[in-house]
Amino acid sequence: MNDPARPNSSSGYAPQVVVVIVRTGGVGGIRRQWQVAPPYDEAARWVALIEQCPWDAPGEQTSGADRYVWSIRAHTPADRREREVPDHELAGPWRDLVEAVRDAAQD
């Protein structure tokens, strides 16, 4: 039986680490999505980025037209997290994680 914590010998990927970013809103209302499932040897870096984010911190409730909302989902061997982050709160660790996923998805 395969151990999900070990990479698949044919693909070299650790499917237990996955980050999905979905941006909605904005003037055009265009939905954008980026995803990363890093290779096994890069998983620790991604887990560190995920763990730095303030998942349980209270968020501000704001409303307004034409604002982006970032839906961030992260799966690691130890946890599954999901959070909606308004554009004005996308700073620090949140921005670091979003930018890393967007950059990785461009490759």
C-alpha positions in Angstrom: 0.0 0.0 0.0 1.3 3.5 -0.8 2.2 5.9 2.0 0.5 9.3 1.2 3.4 11.1 3.0 5.9 9.7 0.5 6.3 10.8 -3.0 5.0 8.7 -5.9 8.1 7.2 -7.4 6.9 8.0 -10.9 5.8 11.6 -10.3 7.9 12.8 -7.5 5.0 14.8 -6.0 3.6 15.0 -2.5 -0.1 15.3 -3.2 -0.8 16.0 0.5 0.5 19.5 0.1 -1.9 21.5 -2.1 -2.7 25.2 -2.1 -5.5 26.7 -4.1 -6.1 30.4 -4.5 -9.3 31.8 -6.0 -9.8 35.5 -6.5 -13.3 36.8 -7.2 -14.8 40.3 -7.5 -13.3 43.4 -9.1 -14.8 45.6 -11.7 -15.2 42.9 -14.3 -16.2 40.2 -11.8 -13.6 37.9 -13.4 -12.8 34.8 -11.4 -9.1 33.7 -11.4 -7.6 30.6 -9.9 -4.1 29.4 -9.1 -3.0 26.1 -7.6 0.2 24.5 -6.5 1.0 20.9 -5.5 4.7 21.1 -4.9 7.3 18.3 -5.4 8.1 16.3 -2.3 11.5 18.1 -1.8 9.8 21.5 -1.7 6.9 20.6 0.6 8.6 21.9 3.8 8.9 25.4 2.3 5.2 25.4 1.4 4.1 24.1 4.8 6.1 26.9 6.4 4.4 29.5 4.2 1.0 28.0 5.1 1.7 27.9 8.8 2.7 31.6 9.0 -0.7 32.7 7.9 -3.1 33.9 10.7 -5.9 31.4 9.8 -7.7 31.8 13.1 -7.4 35.6 13.5 -10.7 37.5 13.4 -11.3 39.2 10.1 -12.9 42.5 9.4 -16.3 42.6 7.8 -16.4 45.1 5.0 -18.5 45.4 2.0 -18.3 47.4 -1.2 -18.6 47.0 -4.9 -15.6 46.1 -7.0 -13.4 44.6 -4.3 -11.5 41.4 -4.6 -11.9 38.5 -2.2 -9.3 35.8 -2.0 -10.4 32.3 -1.1 -7.4 30.4 0.2 -7.4 26.7 0.7 -4.4 24.8 2.0 -3.9 21.1 2.6 -0.9 19.8 4.4 -0.1 16.4 6.0 -1.2 17.8 9.4 -4.0 20.1 8.6 -6.6 21.5 6.1 -7.3 25.2 6.2 -9.7 27.5 4.4 -10.2 31.3 4.7 -11.6 34.1 2.7 -9.4 37.2 2.8 -10.7 40.6 1.6 -8.3 42.4 -0.6 -7.5 45.0 2.0 -6.3 42.3 4.4 -4.0 40.6 1.8 -0.7 41.6 3.5 2.2 40.0 5.2 2.0 36.2 5.3 -1.2 36.1 3.3 0.4 38.1 0.4 3.6 36.0 0.6 1.5 32.8 0.2 -0.7 34.2 -2.6 2.4 35.5 -4.5 4.2 32.2 -4.1 1.3 30.2 -5.5 0.7 32.7 -8.3 4.5 32.5 -9.2 4.6 28.7 -9.1 1.4 28.5 -11.2 3.1 30.6 -13.9 6.0 28.1 -14.3 
